[in-house]
Amino acid sequence: MLAFQNQENNEDTSMGIEVGGILGLIWLIIVIWAIIKTAQSSAGPVAKVLWILILLFLPLLGLILWLLLGPKR
């Protein structure tokens, strides 16, 4: 009975890791896309560097700020 419970817990943990890995990969792709769009924008070089640094060091907040206030085409 105890061995069965441990096996069950291990399956739950691995499933959580897989979902986190997939969501993490999706998030990474979105942040990379935002960095590429920033680099291709018509903003000045200093603004581009600042936005890219914000996206790298503050991924969640940086992406939200970039979507609201970031450089436009």
N, C-alpha and C positions, 0 to 999 in steps of 0.2 A: 504494500500500500504506500509506504513512504517513497520507495523508488519510483512508483508511478507518478506521485505528486511532483517529484523533482524533474521527471521527464516532461511533464506538462508545463512546469515553470520555464524550462529551457526553450520549449517551443514558443511560448508567449514572448520571451525575450528576443529570440531571433526574429520573430515576425515584426516586432517593434523596431528593431535595428534596420530591417529591410525597408520598411516604410520610411523611416527617417533618412535612410540613404537615398531613396528615390526622391523624396522631397528636397533633400539637400542638393542633389544633382540638378533638379529643376531650378532651385533658387540660384545656384551657381551659374547656370545658363542665362538666367534673366539678368543677373548682375553683369556678366560678360557682355551681353547684348547692350546694356545701358552704357558700359564703358566704350564699346565700339561706336555707338551712336554719338556719344559725347566727343570722341576723337574726330569723327567725321563732320561735326557741326561747324557752323561758321563763327562760333565764339572765339574770342582771343585765346592765345596760348596759355596765359595765366589762369583764365577761367576754366579752360579744359583741364589743366593740371589739378586745380582745386577740386573740381567735380570728380575727377577720377580718384583722387585721394580720399574724398568723402565716401565715395562708393566702396572703396577698398577697406577703409577702417571702420566705417559705420554702415554695414550692408543693409540692414533693415531700415533704419532711419534715413540713411543716405539715398536709398532707392525711392522712398516716399517723397523726400525733398526734391530729388531729381525729377520725379514725375510731375510735381507741382510747380517747381521753380526753375528747373534745369534749362539748359540752352535749347532754344528752338532752332529749326532748320534755318 
